[in-house]
Amino acid sequence: MVLSVANVAKEQEAFICEKLQIIARELHPSVTEDEEIVRRALFAVRNQAVVFHRYISVFSILTTTVRDVRAAEVIIDFRGNTISCSCPQEGWCRHQVSVLLSLYQYIDSVQEWVSSWRSKKTVDLQALANIRTPESWLKMVDEVLSHYFHGDEEIPAFMYTNIAENALEKLNKQMPFEREWQPIYKLFMELAVVNRLSLRFTKSRSMDEHLLENFFHKRFQSIQNIVHEIPGTSRLFATDLFFDQMQFLLRELLFEQEGFINRKMNLYLLFWDEVFTEKRRALEELVYLQEQREMPVPEVLNVFYIILKNDSAIEENIQHINPEHVDIHLGLVKFAYAKQNGRAAELILRAILPHLEAFIQRVKNVYRSSVVSSIYSLYEHIDLSEDEEILLYSSFGKDGIHQYSQYLLKHKRYGEWVALQQMYPSSIEHLEYNGLKQVAEEAPALVLPLYHFYAMGEIKEKSRYNYKQAVRIWKKMKAAAKKAGKMNFWEDYIASVRDQYKRLRALQEELEKGKLLG
């Protein structure tokens, strides 16, 4: 049966048009490599280099070959919504585009599609890249991103991550050849893309916060990797203008664009920790901030008080803590430690202490334990009063049992340690994680009730495996009783257990195997 390409094209029109829309969005006419893909694909269509072999209608799979320097096999799975090519190029290649355009010619004009795509080219990215100024680099960013926007048309939240990665891939193709310029270029482009996209989605009528949080997380990780490549000293004089522009973009991102304040603050702290290292620049930023009539994030002033070691200014600025900004203050504490300003960190930690419990309760259960561990690691560096310690550990609640246990062990408050474990029962393994071995060594009499409680829990399960677990616990209990000089108690106790559970034959056998009797 002769393959009717026209029929296949008509049948799969929706798929073909959708893929060409994606291509029009992801390939940019201002990028030389992208323009070359479309040009060579059009050449293949005009020269009938696309050969359609077979169409398996049952599975909706079309197999084709594109005659090129080396023939490439392109397979379209219409039902699976995929198109693949045998060539090594990642992403869209000229072979895939040529097959789709060959099918599209049975639906509409290929020449009109190509002309419409090329009409979106307004500037030459390569020419802009050769003009090494911040303004030129920003025009490059705006040119590439404009390709994804159509007026005020709403963009789905899930697309922002893909748009950023696709745009940066195109921009990085124009990277300077000089090694000392490359990390600065990458960092500039990353920040500019985040700035422009953030402005776009904070104006959106509907935001999916989870997806946009993910967008910020990925971009932060990428920027974090780049900043380590930026030299802290011995920078070229010519790069100053680019750092000035990044300082402005960062300021604009934090103060003039709404939403995601915590994510943006993390980015702000990262730059002022590792990129903007000159004292002159910090003083300039502080003066600018102090001149502002309205300060959306007054906590940001502490960044520069920390850098300049102005502890009295920090003390004054934290008189009134915004409970909603506790996580910002925690970020400032980490920043202070990074800047070797332990006094500033201590001031902030004491100030946010009354607000910790409410903050921790707002954290999702699945993340609460790790957040508590992170907070505890910050407070370990300072000496708290007894009242402050009680406030800290009560803020942690059951998610801070391990941390409170360690504190009690450190101060040899073994009776309170045992009471805490009894208040929040878990498992013998978790008990050991919390420091059971140390208490059994130094205050063995206190742990006997704990061993009894967990051994009884195993017996209730009524299985051979659990009886073996109970015997293991009793062996530890026997060792603790011996160390505490309570062997008479132990012998009466184990005899009572044997008598109480005399009908549980399997348990009796495990007791004998464990040599706990007699």
KAKARA-V434878 format. One record per pair of residues at least 24 apart in sequence whose ideal C-beta (glycine too) atoms are under 7 Angstrom apart, sorted by the first residue. I is the first residue (numbers start at 1). J is the second residue. D is the distance in Angstrom with one decimal. If there is no record, write none. Layout:
# KAKARA-V434878
i=I j=J d=D
i=I j=J d=D
This chain:
# KAKARA-V434878
i=3 j=52 d=5.7
i=3 j=54 d=6.3
i=3 j=55 d=5.6
i=5 j=52 d=5.1
i=5 j=106 d=6.6
i=6 j=106 d=4.6
i=8 j=55 d=5.3
i=8 j=62 d=6.3
i=9 j=103 d=4.5
i=9 j=106 d=3.8
i=9 j=107 d=5.7
i=10 j=106 d=6.7
i=12 j=78 d=5.0
i=13 j=107 d=5.5
i=15 j=78 d=5.2
i=16 j=100 d=5.9
i=16 j=103 d=5.1
i=16 j=104 d=5.6
i=16 j=107 d=6.5
i=19 j=83 d=6.6
i=19 j=100 d=5.5
i=20 j=100 d=5.7
i=20 j=104 d=6.2
i=20 j=113 d=6.6
i=23 j=92 d=5.8
i=23 j=97 d=6.0
i=24 j=117 d=5.3
i=25 j=147 d=6.7
i=25 j=148 d=6.0
i=26 j=92 d=6.5
i=26 j=166 d=5.5
i=27 j=92 d=6.1
i=28 j=144 d=5.9
i=28 j=147 d=5.1
i=28 j=170 d=5.6
i=29 j=117 d=6.1
i=29 j=118 d=5.1
i=29 j=120 d=5.7
i=29 j=121 d=3.7
i=30 j=121 d=5.1
i=30 j=123 d=6.1
i=30 j=124 d=6.4
i=30 j=125 d=4.7
i=30 j=143 d=5.6
i=31 j=125 d=5.9
i=31 j=170 d=4.8
i=31 j=173 d=6.4
i=32 j=126 d=6.2
i=33 j=173 d=6.2
i=37 j=92 d=6.4
i=37 j=93 d=6.8
i=37 j=94 d=4.9
i=37 j=97 d=6.0
i=38 j=97 d=6.3
i=38 j=114 d=6.4
i=38 j=117 d=6.6
i=40 j=94 d=4.4
i=41 j=94 d=4.6
i=41 j=97 d=3.8
i=41 j=98 d=3.9
i=41 j=101 d=5.8
i=42 j=101 d=6.7
i=42 j=114 d=5.7
i=44 j=94 d=6.9
i=44 j=98 d=3.9
i=45 j=98 d=5.6
i=45 j=101 d=5.0
i=45 j=102 d=5.2
i=45 j=105 d=6.9
i=45 j=110 d=6.1
i=50 j=98 d=5.5
i=50 j=99 d=5.6
i=50 j=102 d=4.2
i=64 j=99 d=5.2
i=66 j=95 d=4.3
i=66 j=98 d=5.6
i=66 j=99 d=6.6
i=68 j=95 d=6.8
i=74 j=99 d=4.7
i=120 j=147 d=6.1
i=125 j=174 d=5.4
i=126 j=174 d=6.2
i=129 j=174 d=3.8
i=134 j=241 d=5.5
i=134 j=242 d=5.4
i=134 j=245 d=3.7
i=137 j=188 d=5.8
i=138 j=192 d=6.0
i=140 j=171 d=6.1
i=140 j=174 d=6.7
i=141 j=171 d=6.7
i=141 j=189 d=6.5
i=141 j=192 d=4.4
i=141 j=193 d=6.1
i=141 j=196 d=6.2
i=142 j=196 d=6.9
i=144 j=170 d=5.4
i=144 j=171 d=5.9
i=145 j=196 d=5.5
i=154 j=204 d=6.4
i=154 j=205 d=6.7
i=157 j=201 d=7.0
i=157 j=207 d=6.3
i=157 j=208 d=3.8
i=157 j=211 d=4.0
i=157 j=212 d=5.6
i=158 j=211 d=5.3
i=160 j=197 d=5.6
i=160 j=201 d=6.0
i=160 j=212 d=6.6
i=160 j=215 d=4.7
i=161 j=214 d=6.5
i=161 j=215 d=4.9
i=161 j=218 d=5.9
i=163 j=197 d=6.7
i=164 j=193 d=5.4
i=164 j=197 d=6.0
i=164 j=215 d=6.9
i=164 j=219 d=6.3
i=167 j=193 d=5.7
i=168 j=193 d=6.0
i=180 j=236 d=6.3
i=183 j=226 d=5.8
i=183 j=229 d=3.7
i=183 j=230 d=5.2
i=184 j=230 d=6.7
i=184 j=239 d=5.6
i=184 j=242 d=5.8
i=186 j=226 d=5.1
i=187 j=223 d=6.7
i=187 j=226 d=4.8
i=187 j=227 d=6.6
i=187 j=230 d=6.4
i=188 j=242 d=5.7
i=188 j=246 d=6.0
i=190 j=219 d=6.5
i=190 j=222 d=6.0
i=190 j=223 d=5.0
i=190 j=226 d=6.4
i=191 j=223 d=7.0
i=191 j=246 d=5.5
i=191 j=249 d=5.2
i=191 j=250 d=6.6
i=192 j=249 d=6.1
i=194 j=219 d=5.1
i=194 j=253 d=6.8
i=195 j=249 d=4.7
i=195 j=252 d=6.3
i=195 j=253 d=5.0
i=198 j=253 d=6.0
i=198 j=257 d=5.3
i=199 j=257 d=5.5
i=202 j=257 d=5.1
i=202 j=258 d=5.0
i=202 j=259 d=4.7
i=212 j=260 d=6.8
i=213 j=263 d=6.8
i=216 j=260 d=5.9
i=216 j=263 d=3.9
i=220 j=263 d=6.9
i=220 j=266 d=6.2
i=220 j=267 d=6.0
i=223 j=267 d=6.9
i=223 j=270 d=6.8
i=224 j=270 d=6.3
i=227 j=270 d=6.4
i=227 j=274 d=4.7
i=227 j=275 d=5.5
i=230 j=275 d=5.8
i=232 j=277 d=5.2
i=243 j=276 d=7.0
i=247 j=276 d=6.4
i=247 j=281 d=6.9
i=247 j=285 d=7.0
i=254 j=297 d=6.6
i=255 j=296 d=5.7
i=261 j=297 d=6.3
i=262 j=327 d=5.4
i=262 j=328 d=6.4
i=265 j=297 d=6.9
i=265 j=328 d=5.3
i=265 j=331 d=6.0
i=266 j=331 d=6.1
i=268 j=300 d=7.0
i=269 j=303 d=6.7
i=269 j=331 d=5.6
i=269 j=335 d=4.9
i=272 j=303 d=5.7
i=273 j=335 d=6.1
i=273 j=338 d=5.5
i=282 j=307 d=4.7
i=282 j=308 d=6.5
i=299 j=325 d=5.7
i=299 j=328 d=5.1
i=299 j=329 d=6.5
i=299 j=332 d=6.7
i=302 j=332 d=5.3
i=303 j=332 d=6.9
i=303 j=335 d=6.7
i=306 j=332 d=6.9
i=306 j=335 d=6.1
i=306 j=336 d=4.9
i=306 j=339 d=5.6
i=306 j=341 d=5.2
i=306 j=344 d=4.7
i=307 j=339 d=6.2
i=309 j=341 d=5.9
i=311 j=343 d=5.2
i=311 j=344 d=5.9
i=311 j=347 d=6.5
i=314 j=344 d=5.3
i=314 j=347 d=5.4
i=315 j=347 d=5.7
i=318 j=347 d=6.5
i=318 j=348 d=6.1
i=318 j=351 d=4.2
i=321 j=351 d=5.6
i=321 j=352 d=5.8
i=321 j=355 d=5.8
i=323 j=355 d=4.7
i=323 j=358 d=5.8
i=326 j=352 d=5.4
i=326 j=355 d=5.2
i=326 j=356 d=6.8
i=326 j=359 d=4.0
i=327 j=359 d=6.9
i=330 j=375 d=6.7
i=330 j=378 d=6.9
i=333 j=378 d=5.2
i=342 j=381 d=6.7
i=345 j=381 d=7.0
i=346 j=382 d=4.7
i=349 j=378 d=6.3
i=349 j=379 d=6.0
i=349 j=382 d=6.0
i=353 j=388 d=6.1
i=353 j=391 d=5.6
i=353 j=392 d=6.4
i=354 j=391 d=7.0
i=356 j=395 d=3.9
i=357 j=394 d=7.0
i=357 j=395 d=3.9
i=360 j=395 d=6.0
i=360 j=396 d=6.8
i=368 j=399 d=4.7
i=369 j=399 d=5.0
i=372 j=396 d=5.0
i=372 j=399 d=4.6
i=372 j=400 d=4.8
i=372 j=403 d=6.7
i=376 j=400 d=6.8
i=376 j=403 d=4.4
i=398 j=424 d=5.4
i=401 j=434 d=6.7
i=402 j=433 d=6.8
i=402 j=434 d=5.6
i=405 j=434 d=4.0
i=405 j=435 d=5.5
i=406 j=435 d=6.7
i=409 j=435 d=4.7
i=409 j=438 d=5.6
i=414 j=439 d=5.1
i=414 j=442 d=6.7
i=414 j=443 d=4.0
i=414 j=446 d=5.4
i=415 j=446 d=6.2
i=418 j=446 d=4.9
i=418 j=447 d=6.6
i=418 j=450 d=6.3
i=421 j=450 d=6.0
i=428 j=454 d=4.6
i=428 j=473 d=6.0
i=440 j=480 d=4.9
i=444 j=480 d=4.0
i=444 j=483 d=4.2
i=444 j=484 d=4.1
i=445 j=484 d=4.0
i=445 j=486 d=6.4
i=447 j=480 d=5.5
i=448 j=477 d=6.1
i=448 j=480 d=6.1
i=448 j=481 d=6.3
i=451 j=476 d=6.1
i=451 j=477 d=3.6
i=451 j=480 d=6.8
i=452 j=477 d=7.0
i=459 j=501 d=6.7
i=459 j=507 d=6.8
i=464 j=506 d=5.2
i=467 j=506 d=5.6
i=467 j=507 d=4.6
i=467 j=510 d=4.5
i=468 j=510 d=5.6
i=471 j=510 d=4.9
i=471 j=511 d=6.5
i=471 j=514 d=4.0
i=471 j=516 d=6.6
i=474 j=516 d=5.6
i=475 j=514 d=6.3
i=478 j=516 d=6.7
